[in-house]
Amino acid sequence: MWMRILRAGLGAALAATLAAAEPYDVVLAGGRVMDPASGLDATRDVGLRGGRIAAVSATPLAGRVRVEVGGLVVAPGFIDLHQHGFQAGDFEFKVRDGVTTACELEIGVFPVDAWYQQLAGRSPVNYGVAVSHPGARLKTFRPQFNAPLDLRLVSFTAALGKAGERELAEMERLLRAGLDEGGLGVGFGIVYTPAADRAEVERMFRVAAERGVPAFVHVRSNGVGPIEECLAAAERAACALHVVHIGSSASRATAEALAAIDARRARGLDVTTEVYPYTAGSTRLDSAVFDPGWQERLGIAYGDLLWPATGERLTAESFARYRTAGGWVVSFTMKESDVSRALVHPGVLIASDGIPFENGVGHPRGAGTFARVLGHYSRERGELPLMEALRKMTLLPAERLAHVAAMRRKGRIAEGMDADLTIFDPATVIDRATYTQLAPSAGIVHVLVNGAFVLRDGERVAGAMPGQPIRRP
């Protein structure tokens, strides 16, 4: 009705007044609204209309659907910038962990457009991806390779050789093409492409810089040195840089690595990093990570590796057997003190590095990262104030992708922002997945994506697939 009045020439102010008088599509009533962007932490009604937040009110609002959320926290939906699993089973766990946007930015994919097409209409959460340097490298050296490349296929990239000028030019062309198809940045798994020398990495950083997108990087090995390599290359290339999983990348040198990042940031480099709240990582046992010398590089032994499918700790014999077969392994490389140090650092955001779940097993970070930060580290251990924990999983990741217009409407609770919202019980939220047994997080009560419920009263809304692509023009 009010749009007809506006067209009749009665003015925008009157139209807005009449619009506010109409019932909202959904009203979340009486919840503790926490918005890290503004610092708001108060009881409010939140009115949703047309997939956006239309009102945040201290007085009651009328809605076609009114959901009482007293005693619960109403937060911006959690944004996971580091997710590898995008199948139906992976999504079920992400939704129950409060995630409303999931992006594959570490390795990325190749080709980009096919990935977006595959997910159209099939995702309950918003989704985005970077163009893959390992994928472009594989396509350059093996042009006949046509399968989409993601983290599951990095075992193919380790054997590729050093790039000459022809190969470097072709990789640049392929990365630009992926960015033209909407890639959010350039993803690097340098540890999985050992023949990619420093000159190659810096040259590909320059492709990201020329397009105004970040490089998302899994560094060459563990420790401060490989992180310094990428910081220096990003500085020379004038490229925005995001170092993935600082806990497992720096391992027991986390304090030194954070200091190095802080120093570069103080000098003007646009650099960020992330952490997941677990002391073990996970990757493919058949990847270059476990090439000879891995014990020294990672600082661990066979017994620090766990095979999730059986729950067994590996020996030299089982390591050789499973490496030949290929699959995911869990590696205990971190100290709790280093994980905590990264979690509480004000510039470090939260991201899961959730790997694809296969046959009902996988690393628990893909199922419980966000609930674990809220329940274990914030409530039980008191290491993070609740608002700071929420800032690390909403506003900071949205700001990392601020070069993408759609992300400037996420990670915030304010009029005009996207209605991506997570409503949880601060007294009960907790992760329940383990290294050998997957389980959904507890205490996440409602999740809305673009104004539509995908989780309501703790139950998945059947068939709800409101997720939209996060994509550069």
N, C-alpha and C positions, 0 to 999 in steps of 0.2 A: 504493500500500500504506500509506504513512505517514498519508494522510488518513483511512483507515479506523481506524488506531490512534488518531489524535487524537479521532475521533468516539467511540471506545470509552472515552474518558475518561482516557487515560494522560498527558495534559498536553502543553502547547505546547512545552516544552523538549525532551521526548523526541521529539516529532514532528519538530522542527527538526533534531535530531541524526540521525534516520533519513533525513530528506529530504536532508541533506548527503551521506549515504553513497550515495545513488542517483546513477547517471551523469547528467551534465548533458546537455541537448540538444546543445549545442555547447561545445567548449572551445577557446579561442584560447591556444595553448601557447607560453610562453617569449618573449613579445614584450616590448618596452620600453613599459610602460604609462605614459602621461603624462596626468594628470588635473589640469587647471588649478584646479579647485575646492579640492582638498586639497593640491596641490603634489607629489603622488606622481609620482616618476620613477624607476622600478625595473623589473627583470625580474619578471614575474608571469604566472600562468595566470589567465585570465578565464573563468568558467563561466557559461553562459547557460541559462535555463530559462523557458519560457512567455513569451518576448518580453522578459524583463527580465534584468538582470545579477544573478546569484544568488551569485556568489563572486568575489573578487579575492584570489588565494592565492599565497604565496611557495613553496608546495609543489605538486607536480603534482596535477592534477585528472583524473578519468576522465569521458569524455564519449562519447555515442553517435557524435558526429562530433568528431574531434580534428584541429585544423588547426595545424600548426607555423608559427609566425610569428617565429621567432628572427631578429634583425637588423632587424626592422620595428618601427615605432612603432604602438602601439595607442592611438588617440585617440578622444574623443567624436566622434560624427558632426558634420559641419560644418552650421551653421544659417545659411541665407541669408534674411535678412529683406526682400530687395529683388529679386524675380524677377518678370518679366513674362511669360515664355514658359512655357506649361504644356501644350504638345503633346508627342507622343511623341518627336519629334526633339530638343526642348529637354531632356527628361528624360534622354535618353541621354548628353548632354554633362554634365549636372549630376551624375549618378551617377559618371561617370569623373573628376569633379573632387572627389569625396569628400563631396558634399552628401547629407544624409539628411533634412533638413527645408527646404522652400522656401515662402516666403510672399510674397504680393503686397500690400504695405502702403503703398507710396508713393501711387499713384493709387487703389488698391482696385478694386472692381468694384461694379456695380449691375445687377440685384439680387443679393444675397448667396447666398440659399438655392439658387438655380439653379446658381450656380458650384460650390458644394459637391456638388450632385447630379451634375453633369456629370463630376466627377473620381472619384466613388465607384467603387472597384475598378479604376481605370485608372491609378493612379500608383505608381511604384516608391518614391517618397519621401513623407514626411508633407507636408501642404499646409494653408495657411491664408490668410486674406484679410481686408482691412479693407473697410468700407463706403465707397463713393466719394463725396466731395463733388462732383467734376465730374459724376459720374453722377446724383446727386440733383438737381444744378442743371439738367442737361439734361432730366431727366424733369419738373422743375417748369416749365420754359419751353416744352418740347415734349412735352406729355403723350402724344401719339400715338407717340412714339419708344419702341419696345418691344425693340429689340435690346440684349443685354447690353453694358454699356459697360466697356471697359478702355482701356489706353494706346493701342491702335491706333485708337481713335475720338475722341481728344481734339481732332482738327481740327474737330469739330462744336461744341465748347464755346466757341471763341474769339469767335464772333459773338453770343453771348448777352449781353443787356444788363444794366443795373444792377437789382438786386432791390429791390422795395418790400416793405412789411410782409407782404403776402399771400404773396409768393414766399419770403421768409425763413421764415415759419411753416411753409410746405409743405416746404421743405428740412429744417427741423428734424424734422418728422414723418417724412420719408423716411429720414433718418439714424438716428433712433431705431428705425425698423422694421428697418433693416439690422443694427443692433446686436442687436435682439431675435432676428434670424435667425442670430446667432453670430459676427458680425463682430468681429475682434480689436482694432479701433480705428477711427479715421476717417482716411481718406487724402485728402490735399490736393495738387493740382497747381496752385498759384496762378498759376504762369507760363502755364498753359493756360487759365485763366479770368480774363483781365485785368480784366473788369468787376466781379469780386468785390473790393469795397473792404475797407479795414481793419476797418470795423464788422462787415461780413458774416463775415469770417474769425474775428474774436473771438467772434461769436455762435455760430458753429459749433463753435469750440473749447469753448464752454461746454456743448454737448451731450456732447462727449467727456468733459469733466470730471464732469458729473453721473452718467455711467455708469462712471466710474473706469477709462477706457481712454485710451491716448495718442493724440495727433494726430501723424500721420506726414506730413511736409510737404516738398514741393518748393517752395522759396520763389519770390518774385515775379520776381526777376531775379538777375544775378550781383553779388557783392560783399557787403560787410558790412551795408549799409543794409537790404536785404530780410531778412537773418537777424535783425538787431535788431528789425525789425517783428514777426516771429513770436515772438521771445523776450519782447518786451514784452506782446504779446497773450496768450501763454501764462501769463505772470506775473499779469496782471489776471484771467484766467479761472480761475486755479489749475488749469491743465491740464498734464498730463505731455506733453512734446514730444520728438519725434525728428526731427532735421533730416537729410534724406537727402543722400547724396553730397556731403559738405562740400568735396571737391576741386573738383568742377565747379561747385558753387553759389557758393563763395567765390572760386574761381579763384586769381588772383594776390594775393588778400588773405586767404589761408588762415590765416596767423599771427594776423591781427587777428580773424578770425572765431572761431578756436579760443579766443583770449583772452576774447572776449565770452561764449562759451558757458561757459567756466570760471568767469567772474565771476558769471553767473547761477546756476550750480550751487552756488557758494560761498554764495550768498544763499538757498539752499534750493529752487530750482526743479529739478524732476525733468526733466532734459534730457540727451539723448544725441545722438550723431551717428555717421556711418559714412563709409567711403571705399572706392573700388575702385582697384586698383593699376595704373591706366593714365593716360596724359596726355591722352587723347581721350575725349569723351563721345559720346552718340548719342541722337537723338530723331527725331521725324517732321519732315521738311522742310516739310510742309504745315501744321504747327502754329503757334500764336501765338509760339513762340520766335523764329521767323524773320520776324515782321512787320517792317515798315519801321523802321529804326534798330537792327537786330540787330548790325550791325558794331560800333557804339559800345557797345551793352550787353554784348556778349560779348568785345569787344576783339580781334576777328579779321577776316579778309578772305575773299573768295571762295576763294582758294587754300588756306585752312586747312580747307576742307570736302572730304571724300572720299565719293564715291558707291560703296559696297561692291560693288554688283552689277557694276560695270565696272572698279573700281580707279582711276578718274580723279579728279583734283582739279578742283573746279568753277570755272567762269568765270561772268561775269554772264549770258551766254546759257544755259549749261547749268543754272545755278541756277534761272532763270525756267522753263525747260522741265520740270525735275524737280519743282519746287515745284507746278506745275500738275498733274502726274501723281500726285504724292504718293508717299511712301516714306521709308525710313530713311536718314539721313545721319550720317556720323561727323564730329565737330567737334573739332579740336585746339586746346583752350582753356587747357590747364594746363601748368605747368612741373614738371619732374621733382622739383625741390626742394620744391615745395608738396605734391606727392603723398607724398613721403617724410616731410615734416613731419607730415602727418595720420596716416600709417601708424604712426609711432612714438609718437604721443601716447597716453598710457595710457588715456584715456577713449574712444577712437575704435574702434569695431568694424568688422569687414570685412563688406561686402555687395556683391553683384555688379552690381545694376541690369541683369540679363540680359534683353535684349529678345528677342522672338520671332524665331527663325531662319526666314528665308523664302528658298526656292530655294537652300538650302545656303550662304547668306551671312548675316553679322551681326557685331556687335561681339564681339571675342574675350572680353570680360569674362563673357559668358554661358557660356563653355566653360572658361575657365582661371583665374578669379579666385583661387581658394583655392590651387591648385598654384603659381601665380605668387608669391603671398606666401611660401609655404613654400620654394620653390626659388630664386627670384630675390632676394627681399628678405631672407629669413632666412639661407639657406645661402650664396649667392654674394656678396651685398653685406654680410652681417653686420649689418644695421640693426635686426633684431628677434631676440632670443633665441627659440628654438623654442617654449618654453613660453608666452612672451608672445604669439607669433603664434597659437598654438592657443587661448589665452584669448580673443582677439579674434574668433575664428570659431566658438566653442562656448559658453563660459560667459557672455560678455557679451551675445550675442543672446538666450540663454535667459533671462537676468535682465531684459532689456528687456520680455519677454513674461511676466514672473512673475505677472501678474494672471490668467493662464490656467493652470489647474491642470495640464494636460498638460505644459506647458513647464517646470514645476518638477522634472520627472523627466528632463529632457534636458540635454545639455551637460556631463555629469559621468560619471565612471566610479566607481561605488560600488554596493554591494548595494542592490537595490530600484529602481535607475534603469532607464530604458528601454534596451534593447539596440540602440541606434543607435550604430554604431561604424565608424570609418574606419581602415584599416590601410594604411600607406604606407611606402615606402622613403625615408628622409630623405636618402640619397645621390643619388637619381635623380629625385625628384619635381620636376616642372617643367610649366609651361604650354607648349602648342605651337600654339595658335590665333593667327592674325594678323588684321589688319583686312580682308584680302581672301581669306583661306583658313581655313576652320574645321578644327580638328583636336582630338581629345580630349587631355586632359592625360596625362602619363606619370608612372609611379611610384606611382599609386594601385592597390594590389594587391587588397584586399578591402573591400567595403562591406556592412554589415548594417543593415537597417531593421526595427525591432521583432523582432530576433532572426533574421531571414531574410536569407540572402545575396541581394543584388541585383547584386553584382559579386564574382566569385570568380576568383582568379588572373589578374586583369586583364581578364576577359571578362564581359560582361553575361550574367546568368542569364536565359535565355529565359522569358518569361511571368511572372516574379516581380513582383508588384504588391502588396507588403505595406504601402504607405503608408496612413496613417490621417489623418483630418481633425483639424486643430488648430482648435478651435472653442470659443467661450464657450458656457456652458449657455443 
